[in-house]
């Protein structure tokens, strides 16, 4: 293993004939941290310390991301869901507290809906939900994601120009990212041949009923999320990206058994702008959950 990403010693496990790498630190009740696009377990580096040593913190690199292998697969949502399912089974993880962001939230909510008895609590921020229309995705977001979903323009932007790293990630942190951190996020995708995972996820966002299978899956877990009594911690920012201020207010009213916390100003990669507040809020909430 290169171990170029994490301040922690990375572990590896074979899943479906490929290696997935992950952080595994601490002891006690298990917290599973799931990242999204185009990040990795490195996203949680400044938040995990708030949980140690009283909780076991596991943060995988999704297949194709971070230090995990890049097998010759399509990197569709169902591919990621299959790898995550096998990862959780292989590590014999149960009674989980899930901490979710971006596509990690789609994967985590989908898994939680199907394994509700194994879920102890849910923490989520800037999470993926179904967007009934392109207007619901926001004017700026719709304009760029329509380009991502154009077969020619999208491949040029995301594969040839690495725009999700250099544009979306860089622009999604209000305070900006230091070069050393950008270099960590760049490292897994230095070659265009390695960027298929970065291309696929924007094309899977459930907008206006498409893609049909992902939209149906997101609708199912979203309906479940609104009904379940599982304890929840919802963290949000102003103005947000996937979660607008108006949408945050709606979730505050409609999520059951949920604590809602405004972190402050932010866009999408809130872990980079508010790591200390996120860490403190999760640690306090978890302590009450497991006492």
N, C-alpha and C positions, 0 to 999 in steps of 0.2 A: 504493500500500500504506500502511496506517495505521502499521505498525511500532510498535504499542503494546506488543508482548509481549517482544521479545528484546533483550538487551544487545548482540547482534550485528546486523549489517546483514542484513535478510531479503532473500532472492531469491525470484523467482516463476517458475513455468513452467506453460504451458497443458497440462493433462492432461484428455482426454475433454471438451473444450470448457469446462473450468473451470480456474481458477488454483489451483495448490497452492503454498504458500509454504514456504520451508525455510532453515535455516542451512547455510552451506557455508564452512567455515574450515579453514585449514591445508593442508599438502601431504604427499604420501607415501601409504602404504597407507590404504585407505578404511575408515572406521568408520561404520556406519549406525545411528543411534539412533532407535528407534521407541517412541513414547509410547502411552498408552491413554486411558481415559475417567476424568475429563472434562478431561484436561490437554492439553498441546501441546508443542512443541519447547522451550518455556520450562522444562519439567521438568528438562532437561539443562544448564541455564545454568551451574551451579556444578561440573559434572563435565567438560564439554568442555575447560575450560582446562588440565586435567591432560594432555590429549593433544596440545596445541598446543606448537610448530608442526610437530611431527614426523609427524603423521598428518592426513589429510584427514577432517574430521568433518562429516558430513551428518546433519541432523535435520529431517525434514519435519513440517509440521502435517498430520495426516491430513485427508482431505476432510471438511469440515463442522466442523473444529476449528481453534483458533488463528486465524490470519489467512487460512487457506485459504477458498475460496468454499463456499457452502452451496447446491449445486444441488438441484433438486426430485427427489431420489431417496429410496429407502426407508432407506438407510443400513444395509442388511443386511451381514453379514460378507462376502458375495461382492462387494458393491459396493466395500467398502474394499479387498479383495484385488485387484480389478481396477484400481482407481486406483493402488495401490502397485506392482503389476506394471508398469503403464505408466510410472510415475514412475521406477522403476529402469531401465527400457529407455530412456527419453528422456534420462536423464543418462549412459547408457552405463556404468553401474556394474557392476563385476565383481570377483571375488576379495575378497569382502566379509567384514569382521568385523562381526557383528550384535550390538548391545546392546539388550536387549529388556525390556519391562515391560508387565504387564497385557494389554490387547488388542493392544498392539504385539508381544507375544510370540506370540500366536496368529497374527497376520499374518506375523511374521518366521519362525516355525517352519514354517508352511505353505509360504511361499515357499522356504525353505531345503530342505525335503524335496523340492520339485519342481525345485530348481536346485543340488543338492548339490555339483556340480563348481565352482560359483561361490562357495562358502562357505569362508572361511579359518578362522573361529572363531566361537564363540557365547558371549555373556555374557547371563545372564538372572537376574531377581530378581522375586519376587512374580508368577510367570508363570501363564498360563491353561492349565489341563489339564482333561481330562474328569472330572466328578464322577459316579461310578456311581449314587449315591443322594443325596437331599436331606440325609441325615444326614452324608454326607461333606463337605457344604458348611458344616457347623457350625450349631449351634442359632441363634445370633444372625444369621448371614448368611442362613440359610434363611428365618427369619421376615420379614426386610425384603425379600429378593428375591422371595418369594412375593407380597408386596404390589406390588412393581414389575411383576410379571407379570400382575397383575389388570388388565384393560383400563381400568376406571374409576379404581381407586385409583392404579394406576401412572401414568396420565396426570396425575392431580391432583398427585401427589408430584413427578414428574420434570419435567413441562412447566409446570404452573401455579405450583408452589412452588419449583422449581429445587433440589430436595432433593439431587441428586447433587453439586452444587457446595457448597451451604450445609450439608449434613449429612455425606455420605459423604467428600468431600474434606477438609472442615474437621476431621472426626473421625478421619481416617486418617493424621494427622501428629501424633506424640506431643508434639513441642515446640510445636505450633501454627504457624499461618502468619501472618506480618505482613499488615496490611491492604493494603499495596502489592502483595504477591504474590497475595492473594486477589482483589484488583481485576483483576489481569492475567488470572487464571483465569476471573473472572466476565465479562470484557469481551465475549468472543464470543457470550455467551448471555444478554444483557440482556433480550432480547425472548422471550416464550414461543414465538413463531414460529420462533426459531432453535434450539430445544431438541430437535428430532427426533433428532439424533445421540445426545444424552444419554439419550433414552428407549429408543432401539433397542438399544444395547449390553447393558444389563442383561437384556433379553429374549432375547439371543443366547447367554448363558452356557450351556455344555454341561453340563446337569444331568439325571441320570436319563433319558438317552437323548433329551432334547429341547433345542433344536430338532433334528430328525433329521439334517439336512444338516450342521449345525455340529458336532454330537456325532460324526458319522462323520469329519469333517475333523480334529477335535481328537484323536480316537483314532488316526487315521493318522499325524499328526505326532508324537504322543506315543510310539507304538510305534517310529517312526523315530528319535526322540531317544534312546531307550534302547539302540538298536542301533548308531548311527553312531559311528565313531571320530574324528569331528571334535573338535578341542580345545575344551574348555568351561570356563567360569568361572561357578560358581553362587554367588550371594550371597543370604543369608537373614537373618531377624531373629526375635526372640522378642517376642510370641507369633506374629507374622505374621497374615495374613488369608487370602489364597489358599493360602499355604504354611505349614502349622502346623509346630511344632517336630518332631513325629513324622513328618510328611511330608518335612521337610528331611532327617531322618536316613535315611529310606528312599531318597531320591534320592542321598544321599552314598554309599550302598552299591551302588546300581544303575546310576548313570550312568557310562559308560565314558570314560576319558581326560578326567576332570573334576577341577578344583580347586574345593573347597567352602570358603566363608569365611562365618563368622558375623559380621555387622556389629555386633550389639548389640541393644538393645531397639528395637522398631519394630512398626508395623502394616502398612500397605499402601504408602503413598507414601514409600518408604525414601529416595528421592533428596533429599527435603526434610529428613529427620532425619540422614542420614549422607553428605552430598555429598563431604566430603573423603576419607573412608575408601573410598568407592566409586571416586572418581577415582584415588586412589593404587593401589588393588588392580587396577583395569582397566589403568592405565598400566604397572604392573609385569608383569602377565600378557601384555599385548600385546607389550611389548619382548621377552620370552622367545619369544613366538610367531613374531615376524618376523625374529629375529636370524639 
